[in-house]
Amino acid sequence: MATDNGGADIETSDDNEFSSGRGGEDGRKYRPVFAHDQDRAVLEMSSIDPSSVASSSDSFSNPNDLKKLKAGVQTNMLSEGRDGSVPNHEGVNGSRTESKLELFGFDSLVNILGLRSMASDQIPAPSSPRDGDDVTINLDRPKISGVKLGTMMGVFVPCLQNILGIIYYIRFSWIVGMAGIGESLLLVAFCGSCTFLTTISLSAIATNGAMKGGGPYYLIGRALGPEVGVSIGLCFFLGNAVAGSLYVLGAVETFLKAVPEAGLFRETFTKVNETGIAQPIPSPSLHDLQIYGIIVTIILCFIVFGGVKMINRVAPAFLIPVMFSLFSIFLGIFLARKDNPVVGITGLSLDSFKDNWSSDYQTTNNAGIPDPSGKIYWNFNALVGLFFPAVTGIMAGSNRSASLKDTQRSIPVGTLAATLTTSGLYLISVVFFGALATREKLLTDRLLTATVAWPFPSIIHIGIILSTLGAALQSLTGAPRLLAAIANDDILPVLNYFKVADGSEPHIATLFTAFLCIGCVVIGNLDLITPTITMFYLLCYAGVNLSCFLLDLLDAPSWRPRWKFHHWSLSLIGALICVVIMFLISWTFTVVSLALATLIYYYVSIKGKAGDWGDGFKSAYFQLALRSLRSLGASQVHPKNWYPIPLIFCRPWGKLPENVPCHPKLADFANCVKKKGRGMSIFVSILDGDYHECAEDAKAACRALSTYIDYKKCEGVAEIVVAPSMSDGFRGIVQTMGLGNLKPNIVVMRYPEIWRRENLTEIPATFVSIINDCIVANKAVVIVKGLDEWPNEYQRQYGTIDLYWIVRDGGLMLLLSQLLLTKESFESCKIQVFCIAEEDSDAEELKADVKKFLYDLRMQAEVIVISMKSWDAQTEQQDDSVEAFASAQERIASCLGEMNEKARKEERPLIADGKPVVVNEQQVEKFLYTTLKLNSTILRYSRMAAVVLVSLPPPPLNHPAYFYMEYMDLLVENVPRLLMVRGYRRDVVTLFT
């Protein structure tokens, strides 16, 4: 087929091999790489003269000797064949273009699209050009040419703006007055160490691969799993939303302090320590804070609806007032008492430094003004909760990873620089504020920074308002995008309302964030909001530290962060500090926040959609499994520690309904051989054919079988093996399946009741071969007869579970009967043990020994000893059994006659199933009669039993498989539900504790 699209003729063929020589000796056929979004690369390549190819490399310098390659990407232009094959493409002249890397396949590492597909890049790109070819690429999608940010403007400045906020301007001097210089330094160092260690962990995770939207949620979710990621991500979203209200209230309070006339309600005046002072301390009315806060929040929401571009344009303007206000504050500190001195401002004084060194914790009113009758008592723990929001904001850089030139370098350097800069600023400010004013001034002047600022206080007021409004704007911008990122991962269906398309604004999430922010503004108390923010941020930081701790401790091959200055012990210490700070602040808030995160976690576990992000917990499970496997070793397992690991052979003897990869009752029976359904089952099936031809079919069959196992709620794994025949496939399975002591120890399969109708020779040979392979491999065997009638978990059975214990099997039959009693369907049954003894055995002594043995095994069962007479004795048999016995004799005699006749004609010994056999007719008769007697005994005593267990006789040596199937048919005749069990050379039960 030839199509003309964009000036390029493409010829496709059903053959998808990269063969050469069909279209000319100078050509090669190649296959283009297809991206996940089904875009197709259309290539036009003119043929190259063979003489130019054979000439020296100098000839390629002539542009006339080269043909240009034009590539245009078009969507859905070419599609794969219905059979899944990828169409091949030829040049316009019919010859196939040659590849210099044909030995490795055309899609070599040189092809950049292969690398993009590894990184889940959905933008298609053409194949790599030949040396010297010019490539013109025209993508349908518009090319994003946004300006990328460096470390300074992309990470350092945003982090600095978010960290240095309202707490420093209107609460920091008050904290120094309350805690003193000594404990304030300890407070800053303690909180700063938490964010510093978190920055180390953040740097390690952020430099371990490409980052997408969601910031810390993306990092934590991909490290600890979707459940933990969503729970901490939602808490971090709430923290950002509440932080927006914190900044709004800070801006409003600063405005009302600077312009008291703007208040709609009367201010409140408070005395300090019941001492009369010249000027009572005014505080803005709570109603004014609420009204102005709601108005400001609504205005900010309208700005946010304008888009991120508008916010980014004004964001740099917020930095200038902040830096200028800091300069004014420190300049005013050095010029204090020299220019317009204020009461309580001593300037940098050693006496003030000594007086303010110790703490002075006391009660205050809701506005933070000291009041003996106040309801709030401050201590170091409470100050931790108040100050900690001043060190948050280290995630601002990671949230902008898409706009950075070099994410691997900018995030660690910029975030760490911002953290160290602000921590140093806080430590210096503690010393300066403590030596600047009296304690009374520090506690009563909430805007001390404005009081000491030079040249006039209004600079600080403007700086505070603009910086806090900018921070609030960032919170109202980042929180909705975080919520939209969680919703877009499609983990929680309840968050589907907040989904947004790529490049769209999250308007619904913005409205929801604004609603939460307004609710917190209505509270109106800044000091009551900050502990809530602290808990949510600490949860996020603890999650980042735990993520790095887990990834660093496991040290998976994929853990290769560019940031080398990290260690799992630092991450663990950082996580512990986060937890300690949470409990220091408030037990109540800690319990509430942890309970909220736990509820979200379990809600996601129950209602969320499963997602495999390659998280650290999966790696931890893998490492734990490996260590457990190594600790088990390869030695024999003690009977006390023996667990059944059934190998469920799903290959049916016959046909199953369409889209049913396994007999429905096999999964039910697999749960019955495990205590309370716990344990591992291995479901295997065999596809006949060549592996290279059936590999894809095997993968599809394995997925279908795994889905069916999950549907049947059976704990197990699925495996599909491709082999030339069923016997060869099972022989490979029984030898290689499993690792160490976790290899399957019981083979479970269905009895081929249809063997006589379907295939007279193949099924018996395969069935006998499987049993012999299990005996050689020392595997126990359980063959289920009457599988169609096996009860499910809702079908309760009554009666008995009868065991016909003939040979020593390590106690496997007894253990299986006890496991059946643990199921609801069999819990009403009782166990009967039938011991088959020869004629000269002492039945009473055998019965006593078996009872004592069962008592020591803690098993309750009724013991019945049956004494069988010699095999040639004539006893009364069941009519049905006698008829089946006579029919089996006739069929065996007929088969033996045909074998002898064929052997005489060909002048060779007897051959059956492809190997020589020796038939002793007297022994055959004996085996038939033994199975007849056992079947008659079962029908006499256990016709009404819920299930019968009997020892499985091994296939006799040198007997045709057809004869063994006749023995088995006679044994199971008219028994509706029968388990034939053969143990192996190990005890699975023990008498000792």
C-alpha positions, -999 to +999 in steps of 0.1 A: +000+000+000+013+034-009+000+067+006+009+103-003+008+125+028+029+156+032+049+148+000+062+114+013+053+081-003+053+053+023+051+017+013+041-008+040+045-045+041+031-072+064+066-085+069+081-068+100+116-083+099+145-061+092+157-081+062+179-069+034+185-076-002+149-077-013+147-041-026+182-038-039+217-043-025+220-007-014+189-007+007+177-018+041+143-019+056+137-003+089+110+002+114+102+036+129+096+039+167+061+047+178+053+069+208+026+061+233+003+087+220+002+070+186+018+098+167+037+086+137+069+098+121+067+101+084+101+099+068+111+106+032+145+094+022+159+092-012+181+065-023+219+068-020+241+059-048+260+027-040+292+042-054+290+071-030+285+046-001+316+027-012+337+058-016+358+074+010+344+097+037+357+127+019+330+122-008+304+131+018+317+166+021+301+174-012+266+185-005+254+172-039+263+137-030+239+138+000+202+137-001+183+156+026+160+138+050+127+155+057+107+143+087+072+155+094+053+142+124+016+136+118-009+121+141-026+087+135-012+087+099+000+051+101-014+024+124-002-010+134-018-040+119-047-058+134-024-086+144-002-063+164+026-063+138+044-031+130+043-021+094+076-016+076+084+014+055+103+017+022+118+046+004+100+063-024+119+044-051+110+011-035+145+003-022+150-001+015+172+024+033+202+009+049+212+013+086+247+012+097+237-004+130+216-031+115+234-057+136+218-042+167+185-034+151+175+000+138+162+012+171+197+015+187+207+038+215+215+065+189+178+068+184+169+096+208+132+085+207+141+053+225+155+074+253+125+096+254+102+066+256+122+054+286+115+087+303+078+085+294+080+114+271+049+115+250+063+138+222+074+117+193+106+123+174+120+110+142+146+083+140+183+093+141+196+105+108+225+091+089+259+108+092+259+139+072+221+140+066+202+172+073+170+166+093+140+190+094+116+182+122+081+198+122+060+188+152+022+193+152+023+204+188+034+239+195+069+240+208+072+254+243+099+281+243+094+295+278+124+311+296+140+286+319+150+299+354+184+294+371+192+286+406+189+322+419+155+332+405+141+297+401+148+283+436+166+306+459+144+337+456+110+317+458+123+298+489+135+330+505+102+347+499+082+318+514+105+313+544+109+349+553+074+359+560+049+374+585+063+356+616+096+374+614+081+409+611+053+408+637+061+379+660+099+374+661+108+402+685+079+391+708+093+355+708+127+369+719+110+388+747+091+358+759+117+331+755+148+352+761+179+352+739+193+319+751+161+298+745+154+318+713+187+307+699+179+272+708+145+275+692+159+288+659+186+261+659+161+233+667+136+243+640+163+252+615+179+217+620+146+202+611+143+221+578+180+217+571+178+179+574+146+179+553+164+199+527+192+173+525+166+146+520+147+167+495+179+173+475+186+135+474+151+126+462+148+155+437+181+146+420+172+109+416+152+115+384+128+137+365+101+154+386+065+161+375+038+183+390+028+179+426+060+189+444+064+170+476+033+149+469+050+135+438+082+128+457+066+111+486+040+092+466+067+077+443+088+068+472+063+055+498+034+045+476+001+061+465-016+056+498+010+075+518+015+100+491-022+109+488-026+111+526+004+133+532-003+153+500-038+162+511-025+172+545+001+194+528-027+209+507-046+218+538-015+233+553-010+255+522-046+265+522-045+274+559-011+292+554-029+315+529-052+326+557-022+332+580-007+355+555-039+373+548-045+379+585-009+391+589-014+416+561-047+429+575-034+432+610-004+452+598-027+474+578-050+481+607-020+488+630-006+513+605-039+529+597-061+526+628-088+549+612-096+522+588-111+500+615-149+496+614-151+486+651-135+499+682-100+488+691-093+470+723-068+484+748-048+462+772-027+469+802+006+451+807+010+431+840-016+453+856+008+482+857-004+515+845+015+529+816+012+561+798-002+546+766-024+515+767-017+490+739-043+490+711-052+458+692-073+456+661-109+443+666-115+407+657-144+417+635-122+440+615-097+412+610-125+390+597-142+415+574-110+428+558-095+393+557-125+380+537-124+409+513-086+405+507-091+367+502-118+373+475-096+398+457-066+374+457-089+347+443-098+369+414-061+375+407-054+337+409-082+332+383-062+355+361-036+327+357-001+319+368+014+343+342-001+373+360+013+361+393+047+354+380+049+389+365+043+406+398+062+381+420+096+398+416+081+430+428+073+414+461+110+407+467+122+443+465+101+456+495+112+426+515+149+432+509+145+469+514+126+464+546+153+441+560+179+467+551+158+493+569+154+472+600+191+465+605+200+501+597+175+512+623+189+489+648+224+504+645+209+540+645+186+534+675+187+561+702+206+584+679+177+594+658+143+601+674+147+578+704+116+558+716+107+547+751+119+511+757+145+512+729+179+511+744+199+506+713+225+478+711+232+475+749+250+449+768+227+455+798+197+448+777+214+417+763+220+404+799+184+413+810+169+395+781+190+364+781+167+344+803+131+335+796+100+352+810+070+329+801+036+343+811-001+344+802-015+366+775-048+374+759-057+362+724-038+390+708-006+380+725-005+410+749+006+400+784-023+397+807-025+379+841-061+371+835-054+358+800-063+324+789-031+315+770+000+304+788+032+304+767+061+280+771+089+267+749+067+241+733+040+266+724+067+289+709+079+261+687+044+259+672+043+296+668+078+300+652+080+269+630+060+284+601+088+310+598+112+283+586+088+266+562+087+272+525+116+250+515+094+232+489+089+263+468+118+255+445+108+218+440+073+230+430+089+249+401+110+221+387+094+223+353+107+259+349+143+252+359+172+249+335+190+223+356+167+206+382+195+183+394+217+213+404+193+241+412+170+224+437+198+213+461+219+244+459+191+269+459+170+253+486+200+247+509+213+283+503+179+297+512+176+276+543+211+285+556+206+322+548+173+325+567+186+305+596+216+327+598+194+358+596+172+345+625+202+338+647+216+373+641+182+389+647+178+371+680+210+387+693+202+421+679+166+422+691+176+410+726+202+437+729+180+464+713+151+470+737+137+461+772+117+430+777+085+451+783+090+468+749+096+434+732+064+420+747+041+450+741+053+464+707+041+438+683+056+458+654+090+465+669+105+461+634+085+490+622+093+511+653+131+508+648+131+509+610+149+538+594+140+563+580+103+559+588+080+530+600+057+530+570+084+513+549+080+482+571+042+484+570+043+484+532+069+457+531+050+435+554+018+439+535+033+433+501+053+403+513+025+386+531+001+393+502+026+378+478+030+347+501-008+344+503-010+346+465+016+319+462-004+297+486-036+302+468-018+294+436+002+263+447-025+246+468-050+242+440-024+228+417-013+203+444-049+192+447-053+190+410-021+169+407-035+144+433-068+143+414-051+138+380-033+107+393-068+091+395-062+074+428-093+087+446-126+088+426-140+114+450-114+139+438-124+136+401-141+170+404-107+187+407-092+171+376-078+195+350-064+190+315-028+197+308-022+234+306-055+244+321-062+263+353-076+244+383-106+267+388-127+243+409-097+235+431-091+272+435-126+279+446-124+250+471-090+264+484-105+299+488-134+284+508-110+268+532-090+300+534-120+321+542-131+296+569-097+300+586-099+338+582-132+338+601-113+324+631-094+356+631-067+345+656-033+343+641-018+324+671-044+297+670-039+291+632-002+286+632-001+253+652-025+238+626-002+248+598+028+235+617+013+200+620+006+197+583+040+210+573+057+187+598+038+157+584+050+166+549+086+170+561+085+138+580+073+121+548+101+135+528+127+123+554+111+089+556+111+086+519+148+093+517+155+071+547+138+042+531+153+047+496+188+052+511+185+022+534+173-001+507+198+012+482+181-002+451+200-001+418+177+028+406+187+049+437+215+070+422+209+106+433+233+133+420+232+149+454+259+128+473+258+146+506+232+124+523+229+094+546+200+074+558+209+083+594+204+120+587+170+114+571+160+093+601+171+120+625+152+146+605+120+124+606+124+119+644+129+157+649+096+163+630+078+139+652+093+154+684+083+189+673+048+177+667+044+164+702+062+193+717+037+217+702+005+200+711-005+164+718-041+173+707-031+187+673-006+158+668-032+132+674-058+149+653-034+154+623-021+118+625-057+105+628-066+126+597-037+112+577-045+077+589-081+080+579-071+093+544-046+064+542-072+038+549-097+055+527-073+054+498-064+018+506-101+008+504-116+031+478-085+041+458-075+026+425-044+004+426-013+020+412+023+007+409+047+036+411+077+016+420+076+029+455+101+021+483+077-002+501+077-025+471+115-025+472+114-031+510+091-061+505+115-074+479+145-070+501+127-086+530+117-115+508+153-119+497+166-118+533+140-142+544+148-166+516+184-165+525+177-171+561+156-201+553+185-216+534+182-248+514+181-272+543+151-294+551+123-275+568+113-286+603+078-301+604+067-274+628+075-248+602+062-267+572+037-248+551+019-262+521+029-245+489+006-260+463+014-260+426-020-259+409-018-275+375-044-255+355-041-274+322-075-289+318-082-324+307-107-312+282-121-278+273-131-249+295-155-221+288-142-192+268-122-166+288-119-190+317-082-198+321-085-222+350-111-246+364-133-224+387-131-250+415-093-253+414-090-219+431-115-230+458-096-262+464-063-242+465-077-222+494-087-254+512-051-268+514-040-236+531-048-226+567-075-199+566-066-194+529-032-178+538-001-188+520+012-189+485-002-209+456+014-212+422-010-216+393+007-229+362-004-238+328+014-251+297+010-239+261+021-263+234+043-248+208+075-230+201+085-203+226+095-177+201+061-180+183+040-183+215+057-158+238+031-131+234+003-155+238+019-168+270+021-133+284-015-126+276-025-160+291-005-152+322-023-118+326-057-135+322-048-162+347-036-136+373-068-116+369-088-147+374-069-156+405-076-122+420-112-125+410-114-158+430-097-141+460-069-167+461-035-157+473-012-169+446+008-161+414+003-172+378+030-187+356+026-198+319+052-221+303+056-228+266+069-262+258+067-287+229+044-310+249+027-311+282+050-337+296+081-317+287+066-285+301+057-300+334+091-317+337+107-283+334+082-268+359+088-294+386+125-290+384+128-252+383+098-236+399+104-218+431+135-207+450+152-224+479+127-236+505+100-217+488+096-242+461+062-258+457+059-290+477+024-302+466+013-307+431-025-304+427-043-315+395-076-327+384-082-364+377-087-369+339-122-385+340-126-379+303-095-396+292-113-426+276-135-403+255-110-377+244-077-395+237-069-431+245-031-428+243-020-392+250-037-384+283-027-417+301+009-412+291+010-376+301-008-383+334+015-411+344+045-390+333+034-362+356+030-385+386+064-401+380+081-367+376+066-356+410+079-388+426+114-383+412+114-346+422+101-355+457+069-336+455+037-346+471+007-352+448-030-345+453-053-356+426-089-343+428-117-365+415-151-349+412-138-314+410-170-301+394-188-310+426-163-294+450-182-271+474-174-233+475-172-213+506-210-209+509-220-245+505-218-261+540-211-298+541-222-323+567-211-359+574-176-372+576-141-367+561-129-403+556-092-411+553-080-444+540-045-445+553-027-473+536+010-462+534+032-439+553+030-404+537+046-382+564+012-373+578+002-353+548-032-369+545-039-362+582-028-326+578-050-321+548-080-333+567-073-308+595-069-280+569-103-289+555-119-285+589-107-249+591-130-240+561-166-229+567-179-255+542-163-284+561-163-272+597-193-292+606-177-325+595-160-351+616-129-371+606-128-409+603-094-427+598-096-461+581-064-481+585-060-509+559-043-539+575-034-573+560-051-604+571-025-614+597-022-580+613-033-574+648-062-550+643-067-540+679-030-532+685-029-512+652-061-493+663-045-484+697-013-473+681-031-450+656-053-435+684-022-427+705-005-412+674-035-390+666-038-379+703-002-368+703-008-349+671-037-330+687-061-344+661-096-357+669-107-385+647-125-419+649-102-448+641-115-478+621-092-507+612-102-529+582-085-562+578-083-572+541-080-609+531-054-621+507-059-609+471-071-642+457-098-647+483-133-645+471-154-619+490-187-603+484-183-572+462-206-544+451-225-552+418-213-519+402-177-525+412-178-561+399-192-549+365-165-523+363-139-549+372-150-572+344-150-544+319-115-534+329-103-570+325-117-572+290-102-539+279-068-548+293-069-582+277-078-566+243-051-540+245-025-566+255-036-588+226-031-559+202+003-551+216+015-587+213+002-590+178+020-559+167+052-570+185+051-604+166+046-587+132+075-563+138+096-589+156+104-567+185+096-567+223+064-551+237+065-513+234+040-489+250+043-451+253+075-451+233+094-475+257+097-512+263+073-527+288+071-560+306+036-573+314+030-598+341-006-608+336-008-623+371+005-590+385-020-570+364-048-592+377-036-586+413-035-549+409-070-548+394-083-569+422-067-548+449-082-516+435-116-534+433-115-544+470-104-508+480-132-493+459-158-517+474-146-508+509-149-471+502-184-476+488-194-497+518-182-473+545-180-439+529-208-436+504-223-406+523-189-390+532-184-353+524-150-361+509-128-392+508-090-392+510-071-423+499-034-430+493-024-427+457-006-458+444+025-450+423+025-461+386+040-497+385+073-499+367+073-512+331+035-511+330+018-493+301+002-460+311-031-474+298-031-502+324-025-477+352-054-456+341-076-487+343-064-493+379-073-457+387-107-458+370-116-489+390-104-472+423-125-441+418-156-458+403-188-444+418-170-422+444-184-387+439-157-367+456-122-382+462-087-370+469-059-393+460-029-382+481+008-393+479+032-378+504+069-375+500+100-383+520+095-357+546+073-355+578+049-326+577+035-332+612+053-336+645+045-349+679+066-325+698+061-289+709 
